[in-house]
């Protein structure tokens, strides 16, 4: 981030106390509850579900309206022919379920190395398989062959059932992305065309009050909006933001503020929180850009209000710890 030397344009991220305070507006936020579903033995990966069914891993939201999706597509073409294979997996809120979890490392030819992976054992996911091949010889008309069956010859689309192999969605805990479908229902793993390498995290460390303050960065700024982001703090379940004695708590590691006053300084502080307590505060100040319709002010004022944009508000008292069953390394094998 480039710092400007003019006081009217300076953006400050500092631990020092600034002069003046402002109040925090929460008109766009609303209270909600959350459940901790999984904590890694070393507390490096934490899975949380809110009351709307959405899932968060280390402050990254991995679902939308409780739904998750993954798709892999392979396409090849050559003179006189082509081939396309696709597989789509849908985790549907209210229909699908997570029964167990574990974290570790994951490495496959498809994903590459995922040093911090979360394996979610899922039931009743929606699966669509498709294979389309085209071939032509000489001057004869080309022909398409289309198959929509799974590895066992069952027609798709369909929901997986209890007789199907155990299936896992693989989550990259650093990015919050669903990166793979680890299952005997995956044609690449069923045929052993690809063989992923899986290691379970065996490092043990008791969950404790967070010791670190979030390291905050200003990721977007305009005259009326600002976005703050911060790193995942070990042992953190959520993050509390405070301004002038009022506070709210987020599961995400991003805060979007709207309806700000141009060319004005805002200040707040952020800390990591879990069910045992809270870590140290990180004081933050930022300055909005001047409006295009007004001249740059010689002195910036401390504004009266911060307004959060459409993000769920939580409190630590609404947090329940209801852990999923933990998968062992021997469980993480491809079944046929």
N, C-alpha and C positions, 0 to 999 in steps of 0.2 A: 504494500500500500504506500503510495507516495504522499508525503506530508508537505503541506504548504506552510510557508513561514508567516504569512499575514495572519494576525489574530482573528480577523473576521472570517477566515477560511480554515482555521486550524481544526483538526480532528484529533482528539486526545483519548488514548486508552491508557489509563494510569491508575496506580493505587493511591495517589494522593487525593485529598478531599477538596472538591471545588466549592467556590462560594455560591450560595443560593440553592434552593430546592424547588422541585415541582411536584405536582400530584399526578397520580397514574390513573388514567381512565380505562375502565374495563367494560365499556358498554358493548363491545364486540365479542367478549369472552363469556363462557358459561361454565358452571361447575360440573364436574364429572368424577367418576370413580375409576379405579384401575386395579388390576391384579398382576402381581409378579408371578409368572408361570415357570420361569427357569432362571437359575443363577449358576454360572460356571463355577467349578471348584475353586478357581483363583479369582472369581468375580470379574473376569475380563469380558464376559458376554452375559448380558441380562435381557431377558425377553419379558415384555409387559403387554397386557391387553387392556384396552379401555372399555367402558361400558357400551360402546357402539360396536364392539367386536374387532376394532382395528388393533394391529400388532405393531410393536416397536422393538427394535433391537439396538441397544446402545444409543438410544435417542434418534435412530433413523426409522421412519415409518415404512413398513414393508408391505402394507395392505391398503386397499381403498374400499371403504364401506365394508370392511371385513373380508374382502376378496383378494386372492393372490392368483397370478397367472405366470405360466412359463411356456415358452415355445422354442423348439429347435427345428430348423429347416436346413436340408441339404439339397443342393442343386448341382447337377452335372450335365453337360451337353457335349456332343461330338458330331462329327459329320454323319448325318443320317439318323441321329437319335438324341434323346434327352431323358433325364430322370430327375424326379423331385420327390423327396420324402419329407413329411412334416409330422410333428407330434405336438399337440397342445394339451396342457394340463391346467385345469381350473379348480382352485380351492374356493368354494362358494359358502359364504357366511350363512349359517342356519342349516346347511346340508352336510358340509364337510366338517371334519373335526381333527384336532391335534391330540394325540394320545401320549406322546413321549418326546423327549428332546435330549440332545447331548451336543457338546461343542468339541472342536478339534481342528485338524488340518485336512484339506481335501485337495487332491491333485488328479486331474484327468486330462487326456488329450484335448477335450472340448473346452474345459474351463481354464486350464492352466492351474497354477498353484494358488489356492485360497488359504492363506496362513491362519485366518481366523474365521472358521466356518461354523454355522449352526445347522444341525440336522434335525428337522421336524418330521416325526413319524405321523403321516396323515392317513385318514380313512375317508372313503366315499368322495374321491375327487373325480371331476368330469374329464374324460379323456377323449380326444379326437385324433385318430391316426389316418394318414393318407399317403398313398404311394401312387405316383403317376409316371408312366414310362411311355416313350414314343419311339418307334423305330420305322425306318424306311429302307428298302432295298431296291436299288436300280430305279426303274421308272414306275414301279408298282406304287399304289397309294400308301401313304403312311398309316400306321395304326396306333391308337392309344390303348393302353391297358391301365385301368384304375382299380385300386384296392383300398378299402377303408377298414380293414380288419386289424386287430392287434396281434401280438406275437403268438397268441394261442388260437388265432383264427376266429375270434369273436368280433362281431360287427361293432363298429363305433360310428357315431358318438355313443358313449355309455358312461355310467358311474361305476367306479371300481367297487368291488364287494369283498366280503370277508374271505372268500376262497382265493382271492388274488394275492400275489406276492406282497410282502411288506414293502411299503413305499415311503420315500423321504423327499421332502423339498429341501434343497441345500441353499442356505442363505449366506451371502457374504456379509459378515457382521460389520465390516468396515464401511460398506456402501449401502447396506439395507436392500440389496437386490437378490431376487430369486435367481440363482445361476444354474441350477441343474435339477433334474428329476432322477434320483438315485434309486433304481428299482429294477426288478426282473421284467417289468412291463416296458422298460426302455429298450427298444430294439438293439441298440448298440451294446448295451450291457448284457442283455439276454443272450446275444450271439457271441459275446466276448470279443467282439471286434475292437472294443475299448475296455480297459480294465482300470478303473479309478483306484487311487491309493488313499486310504482313510486311516487317520490316527486320532484317537480320543485324548482329550486333555485330562491328564491325571494329576496335574499340579494342584495341590490343596492349599487354600488360604481362607481362614474364616472371614465371613463378611464383616465389614467394619464401617465406622463412620468415615465418609470420604475425607481424605487428607489434603487433596489438592484443590486449588481454585481454578475454575474454568478459564481457559485462555481464549479471549474474545476477539473477533475480527469484524470489521464493518464490511459486509460483502456487497451491499448496494446502498446508494444514497441519491436522493433527489431533493427538490425544494420542499416536498410534502410527505415523503416516505423514506423509510430506512429499514434495512434488514441486518440483524446481528446474528452471527453464528459462533459456535464455540466447540471445543474438542470434547470427546467423551471422557469423563472423569471416572477412574476406576471406583467401583462400588456404588456409583450413582444410580438411583432409580429414576430420578427426575431432577429438574432444575428450577430453582426459585429466583424470581426477579422482583426486586423491591425498589420503590421510589417513594420518598417522603412518607415512610411509615406504612404504606399500603403494599401488598405483595400478591403475587399469583405464581403458580407453578405449572410448568410444561413438561410433557414427556419427550418432546422433540428438542433438538439442539439448535433451533432457529427461531427467532422472534421477528415478526414483521409488524412494523408500526406505520400507521396511516394518519392522514389529516393533521400533519405536523405544520408548524409555522415556519415559513422560509427564513433562512439566515439566522437560525437560533440554536443555542446550545441546549442539549438534553443530557441529563445524567441519571444513572441508575446503578444498581449493583446486582451481581448474579452469583449464586453458589449452588453446589451439588448437594442433593438431599437423598437419604434413604430412610427406612423405617427405624433406624437406630439414632439418627440425628442428621446434622448438617455440617458441611465443610466450611472452609474460610470463604469470605466474600471476595469477589473481584469487582472493584469500582470501575465504571465505564462512563465516558462522556463522548458525545459526538455532536457535530454541527451540521445542520441542513444547508443545502445550497441556497443561494439567493434566488428569488423569483425572477423569471425573465422580464417581468413587467415592472420591476422595481430596481433601483440602483443598489449596489453593494453597500451595506451598512458599515459605518466606521467602528461601531461597537455592537457585539451580539448580546442578546438578552437571554436570560434563563427562562424557558417557557413554563407555562403553568400546567401543561397536561400532556401525557403520553397515551396514545390509544392503540391497543393491540388489534391486529386484523384477524378476525375469524379463527382464533385458535382456542382449543379447549383449555379451560382452567381447571387445575387440580389442587387438592390440598393433601398434605401427608396423612391426615386422618382418614381420607378416603381410600388409602392404599392398603390392599389385602395381599398377603403372601400365601398363594395356593399353588404349590409347585407341581409340575407335571412329573410323571414317572421318568426316571433317567435311563437312557439307553446305554448299554454296555458296548464295548468294542466288538465283542463276539456277535452282538445283535446286528451289527452293521455289515451284513453280508448279502450278496445278491441271491435271492431265492428264485427258483424256477417253478 
